[in-house]
């Protein structure tokens, strides 16, 4: 009996999560790529504020690792007609960038002569 009750609870939770995700998708607040969930509240903020809001939500600022994740970020850029901050910072070597947590970028999709640090990257 306990196993059946647990199964019912799990199914109910899965159903509720699916409904909530549906509402968020309809409101253009989430999208998914490669099993990762990308979200935006559509509000304008500075970089540090964006990093903090992502942490508060239990996530981290997006750092695209492949074309699909890049497209997920572009989804919000196009929908909100604005820019997006990425989890990337300039390294100690001028003109070189790295993930906020360190290491090397494994995926980039910069425009020609970018990144310049002046937007439009």
C-alpha positions as CSV (number, residue, x, y, z in Angstrom):
1,X,0.0,0.0,0.0
2,X,2.8,2.4,0.9
3,X,4.4,1.9,-2.5
4,X,1.1,2.6,-4.3
5,X,0.6,5.8,-2.3
6,X,4.2,7.0,-3.1
7,X,3.5,6.2,-6.8
8,X,0.3,8.3,-6.6
9,X,2.1,11.2,-5.0
10,X,4.9,11.0,-7.6
11,X,2.4,11.0,-10.5
12,X,0.5,14.0,-8.9
13,X,3.8,15.9,-8.6
14,X,4.8,15.1,-12.2
15,X,1.4,16.3,-13.4
16,X,1.6,19.5,-11.5
17,X,5.2,20.2,-12.7
18,X,4.1,19.6,-16.3
19,X,1.2,22.0,-15.9
20,X,3.4,24.7,-14.4
21,X,6.0,24.2,-17.1
22,X,3.2,24.6,-19.7
23,X,2.1,27.9,-18.2
24,X,5.7,29.2,-18.1
25,X,6.2,28.2,-21.7
26,X,3.0,29.9,-22.7
27,X,4.2,33.1,-21.0
28,X,7.6,32.8,-22.8
29,X,9.4,32.5,-19.4
30,X,11.2,29.1,-20.0
31,X,12.6,27.0,-22.8
32,X,14.7,23.9,-22.8
33,X,17.8,22.5,-24.5
34,X,19.6,19.2,-23.9
35,X,17.8,18.5,-20.7
36,X,18.6,22.0,-19.3
37,X,16.0,24.5,-18.4
38,X,16.5,28.2,-19.4
39,X,14.4,30.9,-17.8
40,X,14.0,34.6,-17.9
41,X,11.7,37.0,-16.1
42,X,12.2,39.5,-19.0
43,X,13.3,42.3,-16.6
44,X,16.3,44.4,-17.2
45,X,19.1,44.2,-14.6
46,X,22.9,44.7,-14.4
47,X,25.3,41.8,-14.6
48,X,25.7,41.3,-10.8
49,X,22.0,41.5,-10.3
50,X,21.4,38.9,-13.0
51,X,23.9,36.5,-11.4
52,X,22.3,37.0,-8.0
53,X,18.7,36.4,-9.3
54,X,19.8,33.2,-11.0
55,X,21.3,32.0,-7.7
56,X,18.1,32.9,-5.8
57,X,16.2,30.8,-8.3
58,X,18.5,27.8,-7.7
59,X,20.3,28.1,-11.0
60,X,23.2,29.9,-12.5
61,X,23.6,32.5,-15.3
62,X,23.6,30.7,-18.7
63,X,26.9,29.8,-20.4
64,X,26.1,28.2,-23.7
65,X,28.1,25.0,-24.3
66,X,26.7,24.1,-27.7
67,X,24.5,25.6,-30.5
68,X,21.2,24.3,-28.9
69,X,22.0,26.1,-25.7
70,X,23.0,29.2,-27.6
71,X,19.6,29.1,-29.4
72,X,17.8,28.7,-26.1
73,X,19.4,32.0,-24.9
74,X,18.7,33.7,-28.2
75,X,15.0,32.7,-27.8
76,X,14.8,35.2,-24.9
77,X,17.0,37.8,-26.6
78,X,14.6,37.8,-29.6
79,X,11.4,37.6,-27.6
80,X,12.3,40.5,-25.3
81,X,14.2,42.4,-28.0
82,X,17.2,42.9,-25.7
83,X,20.6,41.6,-24.9
84,X,21.5,38.8,-22.5
85,X,24.3,38.5,-20.0
86,X,26.3,35.2,-20.2
87,X,28.2,33.4,-17.5
88,X,31.5,34.5,-19.1
89,X,34.2,37.0,-18.0
90,X,37.4,38.3,-19.5
91,X,40.4,36.3,-18.4
92,X,43.7,37.7,-17.3
93,X,44.8,37.6,-20.9
94,X,43.2,40.7,-22.7
95,X,40.7,39.7,-25.4
96,X,40.3,36.2,-24.0
97,X,37.2,35.1,-22.1
98,X,36.4,32.2,-19.7
99,X,33.4,30.8,-17.8
100,X,32.7,32.6,-14.5
101,X,33.7,29.5,-12.6
102,X,37.0,29.4,-14.4
103,X,38.4,27.0,-17.0
104,X,38.3,27.4,-20.8
105,X,35.4,28.2,-23.1
106,X,34.7,25.0,-25.1
107,X,32.0,26.7,-27.3
108,X,31.9,30.2,-28.8
109,X,29.8,31.7,-31.5
110,X,31.2,35.3,-31.7
111,X,30.5,37.7,-34.5
112,X,33.6,38.7,-36.6
113,X,36.1,40.8,-34.6
114,X,34.3,40.0,-31.3
115,X,34.2,39.8,-28.4
116,X,35.1,43.5,-28.0
117,X,33.4,44.0,-24.6
118,X,31.2,46.7,-26.1
119,X,28.1,44.6,-26.7
120,X,27.1,43.0,-30.0
121,X,29.3,40.0,-29.3
